[in-house]
Amino acid sequence: MPDIQYFGQRCFRIRGKEGVVVTDPALAPGFDNSKWTAHLITWSSEADAHPAAELVKPMTERVFVVDGPGEYEVGGVLINGVRTYRDDAKGAEAGRNTVYVIHLDEFTFCHLGDLGHTLTAHQLEEIGSVDVLFVPASSHLAANKLTEVISEIEPRLVIPMYETGEQLDKLAHELGIKEWTPQEKVTVTAATLPPEGAEMHVVVLQQLSKL
């Protein structure tokens, strides 16, 4: 039963029986970085890799860092990195991005990073079936285009990543969500996810100050 917490920008902690993953760890005011621990870190963009990674302490011998496309296996965590871009010009304007598909405790999570374009058929095939999708309300991609990506991936649960309430409002409007109550964390189980083929759920997480 993995649980998910959100720490602002694109930083989530996914904590399951088979491992702990931190996505795009960020340095931000109020963060108590002394308690950051994980088995592995994912970086969506090489442009954003910064000293925050050094503050994440290993839960085993070392923290494994995943920073690009490819297939990775760390303990019981399987990860597939899919090459994408932060713009619609194949990275010429804003650089490259990696979408990560994370298989943990029999569930599949997908972190879109700072995706800046709609996805090709090949990229969608690489991503495959997704239970939980992390979507960037603050990305270079317009909210209506982001909802197109969401509808093509067809996740069971969507969790936005955002920097301002305005960004979140725009995405919520496109998704048809009129009101929400931010949660401190969400626990992923077969019972809490909507059945396959049913209407997807959207959960907004609070931005916490420390891991």
N, C-alpha and C positions, 0 to 999 in steps of 0.2 A: 504494500500500500504506500506508494511514494507520496510525499507531501511537497508542496511547492510554496515558496515564499519569494517576495519581490523586494528588491532593494534600490529601485530607481533606474532610469535610463534603460539599458538592455540586460541588467543583472538580475538573474534568478538563481535560487538554489533549489535543485531537485534532489530530494533525499529519499533513497529507497533502501531496501534490504541489501541489494547487490552493489550499491555504491552511492556516492554523493557527487553531483556535478554542479559546478558554478559556471554560469554563462556570462561572458563579458564583464568581469569584475571591475567596479568603478571606484575611483576616488571621489568622495563627495563630502561636504560638510556634515558633521554629526555621525559619520561612520565610525564604529568601534572595530577597526580592522584587526585588533589583537586576537579576536576569536574566530577569524575566518579559517575554516578547515574544509578540505575536499579531497577526493581521489583524483579528480581531473577538472581542468578548466577548458572551456571552448572560447576561441576568439573569432568573431564574425569578420573583422576587418583588420588587416595588418596596420592600417593607418591609426587604429585606436589602441593598439597594444601598448601598454604603459606600465609603470612600476607597481600598479595595484596587484598584478600577478604575483609579485614577490612577497606580498603580504598574506597570501593564502598558504596556510601551513598544511603539510602532507598528513593524511590519515594513515598512510603506510610508509614506505621508504621515501617516496617523493611524490610531488604533484605532477601528473601527466598533463602536458599542454597540447591541445589540438588547435592548430591555427591555419587550417586550409583543407581543401578537398581531399577525399580519400576515405578508406575504411579503416576503422580503429577498434580495438578491443582492449579494454582495461578492466581486469577482474570480470565481473558479471555485466559490464556495461558495453554495449555495442553502439558505435557511432558511424554514421555515413555523412561526410561533408560534401555538399553539392556546390559547384562553382556558380556564382551569380555575380551581380554588379550593384553598385550603389546608385546607378543612374541608368538611363535607357540608351546609352551610347557605348555599351560594352566596357564601361569603366574609364572611358576617355576623360570624363568630366569630374567624377568623384571617386573613382577607384573600384577595386574589387570587393566582393562580399561573399561570405560562405554561409549557406543555409545548412543547419545541422539537424539530422534526424537521429534521435537518441532512443535506443531501445533499453528499457530498464524495468525490471520486475513485471515482465509480460505486457507492458504498455509502451506505446510509441509517442514520443514527444518531438515536435518540430519547432525549431527556433529560427525565425526568418532573418534575424540580424537587422541590418539596415538596408533591406531590399529596396531597389529603386526602379523596378520594372515588373511587368507581368511575366509569367513563367512560360517557357516553351513546353511542348509536349514531352520532350526528352527530360527536361528538368522535373516535370510533374511525375514522370515514370520513375525517376531516381528517388524522389521523395516518397512515393507510394502511399499506403494507407496510414492515416494519422489519428491518434486519439486526442492529443492536446496540442494546440497550435498557439505559439507565442507570436503576436503580430505587432509591428512597430507603428503606432499611431504618429510617431514623430519622424518617420522616415522621409526620404526624398519622393516617395510614391504618394500620389493624391489619394484621399480617403476612398473615393469611388473606385479607383484602380485596385486598392488594397482589398476591398470587398470582393472584387472580381477574383483575385488570387485566393481568397478564403473560400469562395464558392467552388473553385476548381479543385482545391485540396480536399474539401468536404470533411473537416475535422468534426469530432464529437463535442469538443470543448474549445473555446477560444479565450485566451487571456491577453489583453492588450498590454503593451509596454509604452509608457508615455512620460513626457517631461512637464507638460502643463495640462490644466483642466480643459483648456480650449481644444487642444489636440484630441483629448479623450472624448469631448463632446461631439466633435466632427465625426469621429469614427463611430461612436454610439448612434448618431443620427443615421449614418449610412447603413448600420446594421439593424435599425429599427428598434433600438433600445431607448426607452424614454426615461427610465430611472434605475438606479442601482445602489447597492450598499457595499462599499469596499470591504473585503474580508482580509483578515490577517494572514491566512493561509488557506490552501485548498488541498484536501487529501483525495487522491485519485484511486477509486475502486471501481469494480464492475457495477456496483450498485449506484455510485454517484454519477457515473457517465450515462448520458442518454443512450438508448439502444441504437445500434447501427441502422441508418436509414431514417431515424427520427430527427426532429428539428434540433440543430446544435444549440448548446448553451453558451452563454458569455458570462465570464466571471471577472470582475475587476478586483485586483489585489491592492491593499495598502502598500505604500512605499515605506518600508521599514528602515530603521537607521543603523542596524547592525546585524551581522550574521550570527 
